[in-house]
Amino acid sequence: MPNFAVIDGNNVINTITAESKQIAEEVTGKPCIEYQSTDKAELGGTYNGTKFFPKQPFPSYTLDEENAIWLAPVEYPKDGNFYIWNEDKLNWDLTPNPYKN
């Protein structure tokens, strides 16, 4: 069965699996856009009329529309360590390796 993103404006407010777009729209009362599992239709994401974008992870991130990904204002360090984004500092914080015992 096809998957549909339920759209309000350009916001993805829900997703639904239905036999057809007509049924999906009747059930939800909103416009629905069919999407494939490879698309990034997710609750809280957006749709620009041609492409789905995931929800913004942090307010400081900017959207790379061509690749449909959000980018931190500071590039992730490439030193082999593990980091998490710190929105208050607008920088990456070193964190313990989650795969090391």
C-alpha positions in Angstrom: 0.0 0.0 0.0 1.3 3.5 -0.8 2.4 6.0 1.9 1.2 9.5 2.0 2.3 12.7 3.8 -0.5 14.7 5.2 0.2 18.4 4.3 -1.0 21.6 5.9 0.5 24.5 4.0 4.0 23.1 3.4 4.2 21.3 6.8 4.0 17.6 7.1 1.6 17.1 9.9 1.2 13.3 9.7 1.8 10.3 7.5 -0.7 7.7 6.5 -0.8 4.4 4.6 -3.9 4.1 2.4 -5.0 2.3 -0.7 -5.2 5.6 -2.7 -4.6 9.3 -2.4 -8.4 9.9 -2.5 -8.9 7.6 0.5 -6.0 9.3 2.4 -7.5 12.7 1.8 -11.0 11.6 2.7 -9.7 10.2 6.0 -7.5 13.1 6.9 -9.5 16.0 5.4 -6.2 17.4 4.2 -4.1 17.3 1.0 -1.9 14.3 0.8 1.3 13.6 -1.2 2.4 10.1 -2.0 6.0 9.4 -1.0 8.5 6.5 -1.4 10.4 5.0 1.5 13.5 6.7 0.2 11.9 10.2 0.6 12.3 12.0 3.9 8.6 12.6 4.6 8.4 12.9 8.4 6.2 14.5 11.0 7.5 18.0 11.5 9.2 18.1 8.1 8.3 20.3 5.2 7.3 19.8 1.5 8.2 22.5 -1.1 6.0 21.2 -3.9 8.7 18.8 -5.3 10.8 17.6 -2.4 10.4 16.6 1.3 12.8 18.0 3.9 13.3 16.5 7.4 12.4 18.6 10.4 15.0 21.1 11.6 17.1 19.5 14.4 18.2 22.8 16.0 17.2 26.5 15.3 20.8 27.4 14.3 20.9 24.7 11.5 20.4 25.9 7.9 18.8 23.9 5.1 20.8 22.6 2.2 17.9 22.3 -0.2 19.8 20.6 -3.0 20.7 17.6 -0.7 17.6 17.9 1.6 19.7 18.0 4.7 20.2 20.4 7.6 23.7 21.7 8.3 25.1 23.0 11.6 26.7 26.4 11.5 30.0 24.8 12.4 31.3 21.8 10.5 31.5 18.5 12.4 35.1 17.9 13.5 37.0 15.3 11.4 39.5 14.2 14.0 38.0 10.7 14.6 36.4 11.7 18.0 32.6 11.7 18.8 30.8 15.0 19.3 27.3 16.2 20.0 25.9 19.6 19.0 25.6 22.2 21.7 23.0 24.7 20.6 23.8 27.1 23.5 27.4 27.4 22.5 26.8 26.9 18.8 29.6 24.4 18.7 30.4 20.7 19.0 31.1 19.2 22.4 33.4 16.2 22.7 31.5 13.1 24.0 32.7 9.6 25.0 32.7 7.0 22.2 29.4 5.3 22.4 30.8 2.1 20.8 33.8 1.7 23.2 33.3 -0.4 26.3 
